[in-house]
């Protein structure tokens, strides 16, 4: 008998957590080593050119999110998940043996497709299983599993690189992740029965809710969320792109060793991951707005602290702050969008939001690359901090949500 709730679907929920851990490890293998590889082996000194792999990854992932949502609604979540893994299998091999930087960029095209399909499918399947009252909890656990794996893979690749060189051994982590994720995904069951069950609930059939959904879709083309949620997601991933592409170079310029760079880089997604174990559930209880606004403002302060830091200790604290701010905002934004989507169209709606959010990667690559080339890496980080501060102010001014009703009753104005 089909039931909604995490406990009622615990076995499948845990399996999906494992799958998303493998998904996170695929992108985590690039976090520490790839920017240093660009400078060391491929002699890329232009920050804009160096960040081309993030720009390509972000553009492809954003578009794939849009397609993944519609594909998941039409063809099923499980089929979407398996397709993503098949596309991602060549990625670690391309990076390990790439003769030119163009091969790295091509690998990130495939990685963007894989991440868009697999991460979208896993988060939607957990939301389907959990039902409306545990939506924030489900998203928090999903993101925690993924970004804890990002952290561990980022540290693992740096550790291997410090001992065996930048290539090929660090990227064997990607091979393990790709093979493990493909095998684990084969045992996942599709969640279409859970979608059908929730679609028959009174809340899902409520007419005013559907009308509000259509109105917001027109106000933000391609998205069910208000523009304020879309911009906050975009800026959050802009910051992630800056962290991915520039911070390892910043730390290396300060004389930090490769193994310690791995620890510092891993600190941010680790705090992000563990924090989401709390923030996802907390947003179900207190509402979305406080956590989103606080998260954006904390990210801004942490980025400024990273730019000013000169010792490993101060960098570590700043990176932890960046992770905490992201943990507050990231899963809460997805939950806020999911709150407003009819169950039968949820994957398409969240896929659309994820399109706008992941545009933050190419926007961040362009903004940070140009700023770093003209003003230096520290100034580029400060530019990202200023944009995040403005984003947080927009959330405070333009987003309204109830803090007293459960997540399924939260309504957005703006």
C-alpha positions as CSV (number, residue, x, y, z in Angstrom):
1,X,0.0,0.0,0.0
2,X,1.4,3.4,-1.0
3,X,1.9,5.8,1.9
4,X,3.4,9.3,2.3
5,X,6.1,10.0,4.9
6,X,9.8,9.4,5.4
7,X,9.3,6.6,8.0
8,X,6.7,4.8,5.8
9,X,9.3,4.8,2.9
10,X,12.5,4.6,4.9
11,X,14.2,1.9,2.8
12,X,13.8,3.7,-0.4
13,X,14.6,7.1,1.2
14,X,17.9,5.8,2.6
15,X,18.8,4.3,-0.8
16,X,18.2,7.6,-2.4
17,X,20.4,9.3,0.1
18,X,23.2,6.9,-0.9
19,X,22.6,7.6,-4.5
20,X,22.8,11.4,-4.0
21,X,26.0,10.9,-2.1
22,X,27.5,9.4,-5.2
23,X,26.1,12.3,-7.2
24,X,27.8,14.8,-4.9
25,X,31.1,12.9,-5.1
26,X,31.1,13.3,-8.9
27,X,31.2,17.1,-8.7
28,X,33.2,17.1,-5.5
29,X,36.2,15.5,-7.2
30,X,36.8,18.8,-9.0
31,X,36.6,21.1,-6.0
32,X,40.2,21.2,-4.8
33,X,42.4,20.0,-7.7
34,X,40.9,21.2,-11.0
35,X,41.7,25.0,-10.6
36,X,45.3,24.1,-9.6
37,X,45.5,21.6,-12.5
38,X,44.5,24.4,-14.9
39,X,47.4,26.6,-13.8
40,X,49.9,23.8,-13.2
41,X,49.5,21.5,-16.2
42,X,47.6,23.6,-18.7
43,X,49.3,27.0,-17.9
44,X,46.0,29.0,-17.8
45,X,46.7,32.3,-16.2
46,X,43.6,34.2,-17.3
47,X,41.1,33.7,-14.5
48,X,38.2,34.1,-17.0
49,X,39.6,31.3,-19.2
50,X,40.4,29.2,-16.2
51,X,36.8,29.5,-15.0
52,X,35.4,28.4,-18.4
53,X,34.9,24.9,-17.0
54,X,32.5,26.3,-14.4
55,X,30.7,28.5,-16.9
56,X,30.2,25.5,-19.2
57,X,29.1,23.2,-16.4
58,X,26.6,25.8,-15.0
59,X,25.0,26.6,-18.4
60,X,24.6,22.9,-19.2
61,X,23.3,22.0,-15.8
62,X,20.8,24.9,-15.7
63,X,19.3,23.9,-19.1
64,X,19.3,20.2,-18.1
65,X,17.4,21.1,-14.9
66,X,14.7,22.6,-17.1
67,X,14.6,19.4,-19.2
68,X,15.0,17.1,-16.2
69,X,11.9,18.4,-14.5
70,X,9.7,17.8,-17.5
71,X,11.3,14.5,-18.3
72,X,10.8,13.3,-14.8
73,X,7.1,14.2,-14.9
74,X,6.6,12.6,-18.3
75,X,8.9,9.5,-18.3
76,X,9.4,8.9,-14.6
77,X,12.0,9.9,-12.0
78,X,13.9,6.5,-12.1
79,X,14.4,6.6,-15.8
80,X,15.7,10.2,-15.5
81,X,18.1,9.1,-12.8
82,X,19.5,6.2,-14.8
83,X,20.0,8.3,-17.9
84,X,22.0,10.8,-15.9
85,X,24.4,8.1,-14.7
86,X,25.0,6.7,-18.1
87,X,25.9,10.1,-19.4
88,X,28.2,10.8,-16.5
89,X,30.3,7.5,-16.6
90,X,33.0,8.9,-19.0
91,X,33.6,12.1,-17.0
92,X,36.4,11.0,-14.7
93,X,38.3,9.3,-17.5
94,X,38.1,12.4,-19.7
95,X,39.6,14.5,-16.8
96,X,42.3,11.9,-16.0
97,X,43.7,11.7,-19.5
98,X,42.7,15.0,-21.1
99,X,45.5,16.2,-23.5
100,X,44.2,19.8,-23.6
101,X,42.0,22.1,-21.5
102,X,39.2,21.7,-24.1
103,X,38.8,18.1,-23.0
104,X,38.3,19.3,-19.4
105,X,35.6,21.7,-20.6
106,X,33.9,18.9,-22.6
107,X,34.0,16.6,-19.5
108,X,32.1,19.4,-17.7
109,X,29.5,19.5,-20.4
110,X,28.7,15.8,-19.6
111,X,29.1,16.5,-15.8
112,X,26.5,19.3,-16.1
113,X,24.0,17.0,-17.8
114,X,24.7,14.2,-15.2
115,X,24.3,16.5,-12.3
116,X,21.1,18.1,-13.7
117,X,19.4,14.8,-14.3
118,X,20.6,12.9,-11.3
119,X,20.3,15.6,-8.6
120,X,16.9,16.7,-9.9
121,X,15.6,13.1,-9.9
122,X,16.8,12.3,-6.4
123,X,15.5,15.4,-4.7
124,X,12.1,15.0,-6.4
125,X,11.8,11.4,-5.4
126,X,12.5,12.2,-1.8
127,X,9.9,15.0,-1.9
128,X,7.4,12.6,-3.4
129,X,8.0,10.0,-0.7
130,X,8.0,12.5,2.2
131,X,4.7,14.2,1.5
132,X,3.9,17.9,2.2
133,X,4.5,17.9,6.0
134,X,8.1,16.7,5.8
135,X,9.1,18.4,2.5
136,X,11.8,20.6,4.1
137,X,13.2,17.7,6.1
138,X,13.4,15.6,2.9
139,X,15.2,18.3,1.0
140,X,17.5,19.0,3.9
141,X,18.5,15.4,4.1
142,X,19.0,15.1,0.4
143,X,21.2,18.2,0.2
144,X,23.1,17.1,3.3
145,X,24.0,13.7,1.7
146,X,25.0,15.3,-1.5
147,X,27.2,18.1,-0.1
148,X,28.8,15.9,2.6
149,X,30.0,13.8,-0.3
150,X,31.2,16.9,-2.1
151,X,33.2,17.7,0.9
152,X,34.7,14.2,1.3
153,X,35.5,14.0,-2.4
154,X,37.1,17.4,-2.4
155,X,39.3,16.5,0.6
156,X,40.1,13.0,-0.9
157,X,41.2,14.3,-4.2
158,X,43.5,16.9,-2.5
159,X,45.0,14.2,-0.3
160,X,45.7,11.9,-3.3
161,X,47.1,14.9,-5.3
162,X,49.5,15.8,-2.5
163,X,50.9,12.2,-2.6
164,X,50.6,11.1,-6.2
165,X,50.3,14.2,-8.3
166,X,47.4,16.2,-9.8
167,X,46.6,13.4,-12.3
168,X,45.4,10.7,-12.7
169,X,44.9,9.1,-9.2
170,X,42.8,11.9,-7.5
171,X,40.0,11.3,-10.1
172,X,39.7,7.6,-9.4
173,X,37.2,8.9,-6.7
174,X,35.0,9.8,-9.7
175,X,35.2,6.3,-11.1
176,X,34.0,4.8,-7.8
177,X,31.2,7.4,-7.6
178,X,30.0,6.8,-11.2
179,X,30.0,3.0,-11.0
180,X,28.5,3.0,-7.4
181,X,25.8,5.5,-8.3
182,X,24.7,3.6,-11.4
183,X,24.5,0.3,-9.6
184,X,22.6,1.8,-6.6
185,X,20.2,3.6,-8.9
186,X,19.1,0.3,-10.5
187,X,17.5,-0.7,-7.3
188,X,15.5,2.5,-6.9
189,X,11.7,2.3,-7.4
190,X,9.9,5.0,-9.2
191,X,7.7,7.3,-7.1
192,X,4.8,8.0,-9.5
193,X,2.3,6.2,-7.1
194,X,3.2,8.7,-4.4
195,X,2.7,11.6,-6.7
196,X,-0.7,10.3,-7.7
197,X,-1.7,9.8,-4.0
198,X,-0.7,13.3,-3.1
199,X,-2.4,14.7,-6.2
200,X,-5.8,13.3,-4.9
201,X,-5.4,15.2,-1.5
202,X,-7.7,18.2,-0.8
203,X,-4.8,20.6,-0.5
204,X,-3.5,19.7,-4.0
205,X,-6.9,20.2,-5.5
206,X,-7.5,23.6,-3.9
207,X,-8.4,26.0,-6.8
208,X,-7.0,29.3,-5.4
209,X,-3.6,27.6,-4.9
210,X,-3.5,26.6,-8.6
211,X,-4.5,30.1,-9.7
212,X,-1.7,31.6,-7.5
213,X,0.7,29.2,-9.1
214,X,-0.2,30.3,-12.6
215,X,0.1,34.0,-11.6
216,X,3.6,33.5,-10.3
217,X,4.6,31.6,-13.4
218,X,3.7,34.6,-15.5
219,X,5.6,36.9,-13.2
220,X,8.8,34.9,-13.4
221,X,9.0,33.2,-16.9
222,X,9.7,29.5,-16.6
223,X,9.4,29.5,-12.8
224,X,6.7,28.9,-10.3
225,X,8.6,30.9,-7.7
226,X,8.5,34.6,-7.3
227,X,11.6,36.5,-8.7
228,X,12.9,37.0,-5.2
229,X,13.4,33.2,-4.8
230,X,15.0,32.8,-8.2
231,X,17.5,35.6,-7.6
232,X,18.4,34.3,-4.2
233,X,19.1,30.8,-5.6
234,X,21.1,32.3,-8.5
235,X,23.3,34.4,-6.1
236,X,23.8,31.4,-3.8
237,X,25.2,29.3,-6.7
238,X,27.2,32.3,-7.8
239,X,29.0,32.1,-4.5
240,X,29.5,28.4,-4.9
241,X,31.1,29.0,-8.3
242,X,33.5,31.5,-6.7
243,X,34.3,29.1,-3.9
244,X,35.0,26.3,-6.5
245,X,37.0,28.3,-9.0
246,X,38.9,31.0,-7.1
247,X,39.3,30.1,-3.5
248,X,41.8,27.3,-4.0
249,X,43.9,29.8,-6.0
250,X,43.6,32.4,-3.3
251,X,44.7,29.9,-0.6
252,X,47.7,28.7,-2.8
253,X,48.7,32.4,-3.3
254,X,48.8,32.7,0.5
255,X,51.3,29.8,0.7
256,X,48.9,27.2,2.0
257,X,49.9,23.6,1.2
258,X,47.9,21.4,-1.1
259,X,46.7,19.0,1.6
260,X,45.6,22.0,3.8
261,X,43.8,23.6,0.8
262,X,41.8,20.3,0.6
263,X,40.8,20.7,4.2
264,X,39.8,24.4,3.9
265,X,37.9,23.7,0.7
266,X,36.1,20.7,2.3
267,X,35.2,22.8,5.3
268,X,32.6,24.8,3.4
269,X,30.5,22.0,1.9
270,X,30.9,19.9,5.1
271,X,29.3,22.6,7.3
272,X,26.7,23.2,4.5
273,X,25.9,19.5,4.4
274,X,25.6,19.0,8.2
275,X,23.7,22.2,8.7
276,X,21.0,21.1,6.4
277,X,20.2,18.3,8.7
278,X,18.8,21.0,11.0
279,X,17.7,23.8,8.6
280,X,15.4,21.7,6.4
281,X,13.3,20.5,9.3
282,X,13.5,24.0,11.0
283,X,12.0,25.6,7.9
284,X,9.0,23.3,8.1
285,X,8.4,24.6,11.6
286,X,9.2,28.4,11.5
287,X,8.7,29.2,7.9
288,X,11.0,29.8,4.9
289,X,11.7,33.6,5.0
290,X,13.8,33.9,8.2
291,X,16.2,31.1,7.1
292,X,16.6,32.4,3.6
293,X,17.3,36.0,4.6
294,X,19.7,35.0,7.4
295,X,21.5,32.6,5.1
296,X,22.1,35.2,2.4
297,X,23.4,37.8,4.9
298,X,25.6,35.3,6.6
299,X,27.1,34.2,3.2
300,X,27.9,37.9,2.4
301,X,29.8,38.3,5.7
302,X,31.6,35.1,5.3
303,X,32.8,35.9,1.8
304,X,34.1,39.2,3.1
305,X,35.9,37.4,5.9
306,X,37.5,35.0,3.4
307,X,38.8,37.9,1.3
308,X,40.4,39.5,4.4
309,X,41.8,36.3,6.0
310,X,45.5,35.7,6.1
311,X,45.9,32.6,8.2
312,X,44.6,29.0,7.9
313,X,42.7,29.4,11.1
314,X,40.8,32.5,10.1
315,X,40.1,31.1,6.6
316,X,38.6,27.9,8.2
317,X,36.2,30.0,10.3
318,X,35.2,32.1,7.3
319,X,34.6,28.9,5.2
320,X,32.5,27.4,8.0
321,X,30.5,30.6,8.1
322,X,30.0,30.4,4.3
323,X,28.8,26.8,4.7
324,X,26.4,27.8,7.6
325,X,24.9,30.6,5.5
326,X,24.4,28.3,2.5
327,X,22.8,25.6,4.7
328,X,20.2,28.1,5.9
329,X,19.2,29.3,2.4
330,X,19.8,26.5,0.0
331,X,17.3,23.7,1.0
332,X,14.8,26.3,2.2
333,X,14.6,27.9,-1.2
334,X,13.8,24.6,-2.8
335,X,11.2,23.9,-0.1
336,X,9.6,27.3,-0.7
337,X,9.3,26.6,-4.4
338,X,7.9,23.1,-3.7
339,X,5.3,24.5,-1.3
340,X,3.6,26.3,-4.2
341,X,3.7,23.6,-6.9
342,X,0.8,21.3,-7.6
343,X,2.1,17.7,-7.0
344,X,1.6,16.6,-10.6
345,X,3.8,19.4,-11.9
346,X,6.2,19.6,-9.0
347,X,9.2,18.2,-10.9
348,X,8.7,20.7,-13.7
349,X,8.3,23.6,-11.3
350,X,11.4,22.8,-9.2
351,X,13.3,22.1,-12.4
352,X,12.5,25.6,-13.6
353,X,13.7,27.1,-10.3
354,X,16.9,25.1,-10.5
355,X,17.4,26.4,-14.0
356,X,17.5,30.0,-12.6
357,X,19.5,28.9,-9.6
358,X,22.2,27.2,-11.6
359,X,22.6,30.1,-13.9
360,X,24.5,31.4,-10.9
361,X,27.5,29.3,-12.0
362,X,28.0,30.9,-15.4
363,X,27.2,34.3,-14.1
364,X,29.6,33.8,-11.2
365,X,32.3,32.5,-13.5
366,X,32.0,35.6,-15.8
367,X,31.7,38.1,-13.0
368,X,34.5,36.6,-10.8
369,X,36.8,35.9,-13.8
370,X,36.6,39.4,-15.2
371,X,36.9,41.0,-11.7
372,X,39.9,38.7,-10.8
373,X,41.7,39.5,-14.1
374,X,41.2,43.3,-13.7
375,X,41.2,43.8,-9.9
376,X,42.6,40.6,-8.3
377,X,41.1,37.5,-6.6
378,X,40.4,39.3,-3.3
379,X,38.4,42.0,-5.1
380,X,36.5,39.4,-7.0
381,X,35.5,37.7,-3.7
382,X,34.4,41.1,-2.3
383,X,32.2,41.7,-5.4
384,X,30.5,38.4,-4.7
385,X,30.0,39.5,-1.1
386,X,28.4,42.7,-2.2
387,X,26.0,41.0,-4.6
388,X,25.0,38.6,-1.8
389,X,24.3,41.4,0.6
390,X,22.0,43.0,-2.0
391,X,20.3,39.6,-2.6
392,X,19.6,39.3,1.2
393,X,18.2,42.8,1.3
394,X,15.8,41.9,-1.6
395,X,14.6,38.8,0.3
396,X,13.9,40.9,3.4
397,X,12.0,43.4,1.4
398,X,10.2,41.3,-1.2
399,X,9.4,37.9,0.2
400,X,6.6,37.1,2.7
401,X,5.7,33.7,4.1
402,X,3.8,32.5,7.1
403,X,5.9,31.4,10.1
404,X,3.0,29.8,12.0
405,X,1.5,27.3,9.5
406,X,3.0,24.0,8.2
407,X,4.9,24.0,5.0
408,X,2.0,22.8,2.9
409,X,0.1,26.0,3.8
410,X,2.8,28.6,3.3
411,X,2.0,31.2,0.7
412,X,4.3,33.6,-1.0
413,X,3.7,37.2,-2.0
414,X,6.1,39.0,-4.2
